[in-house]
Amino acid sequence: MHHQRNGPGRGRQVLARVRLAIAAWVVFLLSVGCAPQTDLYGEAATGGDDPAGGSAAGALVDPPAGTTDVPSNLAAVVARLPAAVATAGATFRLRPSGDDSGAGSVALGDSAAVACPGAVAGSCYRVPLESLLAPSDSFVFELVAAVTAGDGTPAATGIIGAFDSAASADVTPPQLVDFAVSLAGPCATVRFSTDEAASAEVVVRAVAGERVTEAGVGQTAFDLAVALTGLEPGEPAEVVLRVTDRAGNQVETSAGSVELPPETPLLVITEVLANPAGPEPGQEFVELRNIGDVDLSLAGLRLEDSKGADVLPEATLVAGAYALVVPSTFDPGSPRDVPPRAGTLMVPVDARLGSDGLSNSGEVVRLRMPGTGTEPLISIYGGWVDVSAASAAGKSAHRLVDASCDHPTAWTKPPRGPTPGWGTP
């Protein structure tokens, strides 16, 4: 009796797995048999899957390829393509994996460009569903036709990915747990988790208006930084989490309020060399950049590590330029280290940065307004890159985007060659 009662359900599960395996083989065969040596996006095609885990046509962001138990009332598919396409002329298709003709395709709405999560290259698109998925079935998502934006070149088409639908719809909104908000210079760090895969936005509501920041897609753990610049300094602001699951069920929850930070100079820590190839700590440096459009005085600013601080001497950093904060023994002509770019502002302090030089295993470095050590922070490097390995000697931690918030995702991993006085390599 037990075997007879569970048998049909088990059969459907086996069939679903077989269909998904067939879809995966279709992706593989198409990429091997049809991909050119160089595709029309200008990316090298090797005949296999691309680095994001999809075909030459792109990759599924949400639900990711191979996902099971996708609710039958799935609200949208998010796909990543290697390059931007003209959405007005793009045709996506979502069909049962066994239906090559596409006669049973799911009705889709107009696609819209959205931000790709993380630092993955490419362009992402959200494609809404206008009808339900058949339950307990396998589906293939593909790009049927498109042209690249700007030049109208035909885009590489084909299967983007496949997934399995669940036996039923999802009508329950996601639940939020473990959310926390903390200030980090001119930004707020926001962390929270959900009980199911979801997309999320962080909304900062203040007297001067509100700011909405995309937090991610298809995730259960969220960790991001939200810029607070441009809002009224010193005023309270409410931080709201707006979370939507794959079925479109949405919940909005207040994560509390913060006091908006005061205005600070547009200075950022852009590079940290804690493990130079030459003598330590004499060849260490912390690179700063003025990302504003006015010249800035560095006099009195505090550069801190975990145990000590250096007060910067009088120096003017012109708009857009870099400065190197270095020990007084720093040798710009050292044969073992990359020399600073000609004309870079050198800002010498004591014989050691911070209390006793910078730790190679990763140490927090803060740039703070003048005072005794409790003043507002301007920029923070959280010691997120470990450079203690022998292979990391002479390599730096670099900020990827100068105007980005202070957050682990804003910095290179692993370390890269130093570029004292110019941008990220």
N, C-alpha and C positions, 0 to 999 in steps of 0.2 A: 504493500500500500504506500509506504513512504517513497519508494522508487517511482511509482506511477504518478504521485502527486507532484513531485519536483521535476519529473522528466521533461515536460514541455518547456518550462522556464529555462532549464539547462540547455535544451536544444536551441532556443532562441539566442542564448548567450554565445554558444559555439558558432551559430550562423553569423552573428554580428562580428565575431572575431575573424572569421573567414573572409567576410566582406571587407573588413578593414585591411586585412593582409593583402587582399587582391588590389585594393586601392593603392596601398604602399608600393606594390610591384608595378602598378601603372605609372606612378610617379617616377620610379627608378628607370623603367624602360624608356619613358619619354625623354628623360634627361640624358640617358646614354645614347639613344638612337637619334635624337633630333636636335640636341643642343649644338650650336655652332662653336667653333673655337673661341670666338669672342662675340658676346651677345650685343644686342643693340643698345644696351645701357652703358657699354664701354667697360663692363666687368668681364674678367677672364672666365670662361666657362670650361670646367674641367671634365664635364660629362657626368658628374655626380651631383649630390645635393649642395646647395650653397651654405655658407657658414651659419645662416640663421635656421637651418634645418628644413628648408623647403626646396622646391624645384627652381630652375632658372627663372621662372615667372614670379617667384616670390615665396613668402612663408606666412603661415597663419600665426597671428599674434594672440587672438582670443576667439574661440577656444583654440589652444595650440593643437597642432596636428597630432592625431592619436588619442585625443581626449575621449573618454567614455562618459556616459551618463549626462550628456548635455541636455538640458531641459527641452522638452518638445515645443515650448513656447519661447525659444531663443529669440532675443530681441534683435541682435545684430551680430555680424561677423566683422572682426577687425583683421586686416591683412597688411603685411609689409611688402612693398615692391622695391626692387633695387634702385629705382629712380622715380621721379615724379611723373605722373601721367596726367593728361587732360581728362578730368573726370567727366566732362560733358560727353566725351566720345568713348568712355570706357564701358565695357560690358562684362559684368561678373555673372557667374552662374553657380547655383548650389543645387546639386542633383543627387538622387540616390546613386550609390556607387555602381549598381548594376545596370543603370540606365544611360548607356552611351549616347543615345539620341537626344537626351535632355527633355523628352516629352513630359516627364514627371517632375520637372524642376520646381523648386520653391520660388514663389513670387518675391522679388527683391525690389526695394526702393532705390532712390538715387544715392550714390556713394558720396561721401564727403571726406575731405582730407582732415586728418587729426594728427596730433603729435605722437611720434613713436616713443614708446617707453624706454627708459634707460638711455644708454649711449649707443644703441644699435643704429648703424647707418641705414639709409633708405628713406622711403616715404610711406606713411601709413594711411589707410583708408577705412572708414567705418561704413559698412553696407547693411542697412536695416532689412529685416525680414518682414514681409507683409502677409505671411501665412504660416501655419504651424508645420513643424516637422512631423513626419510619420514616426510614431513611437518605436523604440527598439530597432532602429535601422542604422545603416551606415551611409554617410553623405560625403560627397566630393565637392570642394570649392575650387573654382577655376577662373582664370582670366581668359575670356573668349576673344576679346578684341580691345585694343587701346592704342593710343599714340602718345609719345612722350611729350610732355608739356614744353612749349616754346618752339620746337623745331618741327613737330608733326611727324617725326620718324615712327614707323610702326614699332610697337613694343613687343618684347618676347612674351608670348602667351603660353598657356598650359595650366596644368593642375598645380594649385598652390598648397593644398593639404586636404586631409580627410579626418572625420571624427564620427563618433557613434552617438545617437540620440538615446535619451533615457526612456523608460516605459511611461512616464507621465510628465505633466507640466509642473513648474515651480511657481507657487503662489505666495511664498513666504519671504518677506524682506530679509536682507542679511542682518546679522547681529554684529555689533562692534564691541571689541574688548581691548583692554590694556592700552588706552590712548593717553598720550602725554605730549605736552607742548613746552618748549623751553626756548629762551632767547639766545641767539648766537650772533653778536654784532648787530648789523642792520637787518637781520633775518630771524625767522623763527623756525626751529626744528620741530617737525610734527611726526609722531610715530603712533601707529595703531594697527590692529589686526581685525580680520573678519572671519566669520565661521564658514564662508564659502567664497569661491573666486568671484571677484567683483572689480568694477572700475570705480574710481573715487576722485573727488575734487575737495580741495581745502578752500573754504571761503573765509576771508578776514573782513569782518564788518566793523566799520568805524564811522565816526561822525562825518568824515570827509567822503564817505562812499565805501564801496567794497571791492575787494580784489579776489579773483578766482584763479586758483592754480591747479592744474591737472596733477593728480597724485599717482596715477598708474592705471593699467588695464590688465584684467585677468589675474589679479594677485590676491593673496590672503594676508600678506604682511606688507605694510607701507612705511617707508622711512624717507622723508624728503625735507627740504628747506624751502621756506616761502619768504620772498623778499617783502619787506615792510617799508621800503623807501617810497616816498611820495605821499604817504599818509601823514596825518597831523601828529608831530612828535609829542610824546608825553600824554596823549589821550588814551583812554582805554579802548580796546578793540576785542570783539568776540571772535573766537575761532570756531568755525562750524565745519563738521565733516559731512559731506554729501556722498553717499555710497549707493551704487546701483549694481544689482547682480545681473547675471547673464540673461535672465528672463525679463529684465526691466523693472523689477521690484526695487523701490528706492526707500532709503531711510536717511534722515537728516538729524544729526546730533550735535549739540554744543559740546565742545571740548574745553570750555572755560574761557576766561578772558586774560589778556596780557596788556601791559602798558607799553604803548608804542615807543621804541627807543628814540633818543634824541638824535638830531642830525650830527653826523660826523664827516670828516674829510673823505673824499672819494679816493682813498688809498687802499690797496689790497696787497697782501702777501702773495706773491706769484711763484716763488721758487725757494726751496730750502736745500742747501748742500750741507748735510750733517756728516758725511763720510768722504772727505776729499781724498784724492789720490796722493796729494802731498801731505805735509805735516798737519796733525790734528793737535789742538783745535785752531791753529793759526790760519788754515786755508778754508775754514768754514765760512759760509755766508748765508744771509737771508735777503732775498730780492724783494723790493717793493715797487709798485707801479702806481703812478698818478693816472687814474682812469677818467678824471674830470677834464674840464676845458679851461681851468684856471690854474696858475702856479700855486704851489702849496709850501708852506714852511714846515720843516720837520722838527724844529727846535722844541725840546721838552717832551716829545712823544716817547712813550715807554715801549721797548721791545722786551717781552718777558718769555722766559722758558718756565719749566715747572717749579724751579726753586729760586730764581733770581731775575733781575731786570737790568737793562741798560737804558739810560736816558739819552736820547739822540741829541747831538749838538746842532747848532745853527747851520742849516743848509736849506736851499730852495730847490724843490723838485718841480720842473716845468711840466705843463700839461702833456699827458701822453708818454712821459719819459719814465725810465727805470732808475732805481738807486740800489746799491749794494751796501747793506749794513755788514761790516766786517770787523774782525779783531784788529787791534792796532798793529799787530805783527803781520797782517795779511800781505802777501807778495803777489802783485798782479802779474809779474813776469815769471812765476813759478813754472819750470819746464814740465811738471807732472800734471798740472791742472789747466783747464781751458781758460785763457785770459779773458778778462772782461772786455766787452765791446768798447771800442774807442769812444770816448766822450761820456761814458756812463758815470753818473754821480757816485762817488765813493764816500761812505759815511762811516768812518772808523770810531769804534767805542773802546772798551777795555781790551786787555790781552785775550780775554775769552768771552764768547757770547753767552749771555745769561749768567748762571751761577758758576758753571765749570765747562762750558762748551755744550754742544748739542748732542744728545744721545743718538747713537746709530740705530737703536731698536725702535725709534719713533717717539718723539717728544713734542708736547704741545708748545706752540710758539704763538704768542699773542701780541698784537699791536694795539696800544691803549692810549687814550687821550692823556695829556699831561696831568700829573698829580701824584698821589701817594700809593696808587694801586687799586683803587675802588672806582675809578672813573670809567666812563663808557668804553666798550671795546670797539675798535675800528675794523679789525680783520683778525681771523684766527686760522692757523693751520693746526689741525688736531693730532699731528703725529701719526697720520694714517698709513704711512709708507715705511716699511722696515728696510733699512739699507745696511744692516749689519753683516750680510753675507759678503764673502770675498769678491764675488762677481759684481757687487753693487758699489765697490770702491770707486770713487770719482764720479758717481751718478747722483742725480738730484730727484727730488719730488717736485712735480710741476703742477700748477693749476691749469686745468684744461681751457676754461673760459674765464677771462679776467673779471668780467662783471658778474660771475656766478656767486651764489651764496656759499658760505663756509660749510661744507658738507663732504663726507668721504667720496661721494660720486663726482665731486668737482676736481679731483686730483688724479694724476696718472698712477696706474699700477700695472706693471712694476716700474721701478725708477728708470729714468732716461738720462742720456748724456746732458751735462750742464749747458745752459745757454745764458751766462751772466750778462745781463744788459739787453737781451732781446727775447722774443716770444718762445712759446713751447715748441720743441722740435717735432 
